[in-house]
Amino acid sequence: MKMSGALRPFWIYWGVLMAGCILFFICPFLIFLFFPVAFIVAALWLAIVYIVGNAVQRRSGLEKMSRRLALAFVCSFSVIMIFPVCSWVYELFKWNGLHLSSFINVFKDVVFWIGFVLHFFCFWIGEEVGKGGEVN
């Protein structure tokens, strides 16, 4: 199967996250609905990342660990960049100008990097389990 078809579970996941980010910018009061269940949402998010990584590996059949690591890195980085890019676009519409400093400040945030590392490892572990679960 081609890589574009193998990444279909990831692109569905990415699209849902993008839609959720846009929804939060349209209706920011929705965040108050998620505060009480934040720990449950975080655990569910990590489980979904694991499942998506597993599904991508089963569909792609990547043999080399370096390719699986690279795929986990690229997918994790593209997901973790959703919020900074959406907030940058939001600022563009709100203030009628781009402020590069606010975008760059995201990379100084420890929570950003913790989210990236958690996403990367959950996705990669899902890939590794998907690789190990194949019957040859």
N, C-alpha and C positions, 0 to 999 in steps of 0.2 A: 504494500500500500504506500502511496506517496505520502510525504511528510505533511502536506496540506490537509489530507484526509485524516491523518493520524492525530492532528492537532485539533480536530473538531471539538472534543470535550473541553479543551482549554479555551478555545475561542467562545464557546457558549458561557463558560465560567467568567471569562474576561468581560463579555458583553453585559452579563448580569451585574457584575461589580461596577462597570461604567454607568449603567442605568441607575444603580443605587446611589452612586456618587452624585449624579445629576439630580436625582430626586431630593437628596439632602440639601443641595444648593437651592433648589426651587422651594422646598418646604423645610427650612432648618429646624422647626420645632419638632420634627419627627425624631430627632436625636434623643429627646426626653423619653420617648417610648423605648429606646434601646438601652438607656442607662440602667434600669433595674435588671435587665437580663444580659448585661455586658459579658460576664464570665461564661455564660451558656453560649452566647453568640461567638465568642472567641474560640471556645472548644469546638463548636460546630464548624467554624471557619477552617480550623486546622484539619478537621476530619474531611471536609470537602476537598481541601487542597491535596490531601493524601489520596483520596479517591480519584481525583482528576489526574494526578501524576501516575497512578496505577493504570488508569484507562488509556492514557497517552502511550505509556510503554507497551501495553498489550497490543495497541493498534500499530505502533511504529516498529516494534521489534528491534530496537537499537541494541547492538551487541557490545560495543565498546563502552566501558565505564566513562571515559572522557567525553563521549558524545552525550551520554545521559546527564553528566554533570553540567555540560555546556547548555543543554536544553533546559535543565532545571534553573540555571542561572538566568538565561534569557527570559524564560516564562516568569520567573519570580520578579525580575527587574521590570518587565512590562506591566505586571500587576501592581507592584508597589509604586510605580510612577503615576498611576491613575489619579490619585488624590492631589499630588502636587500640580500636575498639569491642569486638572479641572479647576483647582483653586486659582491658578495663574490666569486661566481663561475667564473665570468669574471676576477677578480683579480687572481684567481688560475691559469687560462690559461695565463694571461698577465705576471705575475711575477713569475710563477712556484712555488708558495708557498701560504699557507693560512696565512692571517693576522687576527687573532681573534680580535684584537683591533679595526679594521675598522668595523667589524660586530657588536661589542658591542657598538661602538659610535653611531650607528643608534638609539639605544634605549634612547640616551640622547637628540635626536633631537625633538624639540617641534612640528615641522611640521608632523613628523611621528605619534605622538600621536593625533594630531588634525585630521589627515586623518583616524586614527583608530576610533576615537569617532564619526566622521561624518558617516563613513561607518556603524558602529554598530547601531547608531540611525536610519539611513535610512532603514537598513535591518530589524530592530526590528519593526519600525513603519509599514513597509510593511507587516510584519507577523501579527501584531495586526489588521490591516485593513483587511487582508485576513481572519483572525479568525472571525472578526465581520461581514464580508460579507457573511458568510456561512448561508445557509438556512437549518434548522434542520427539 
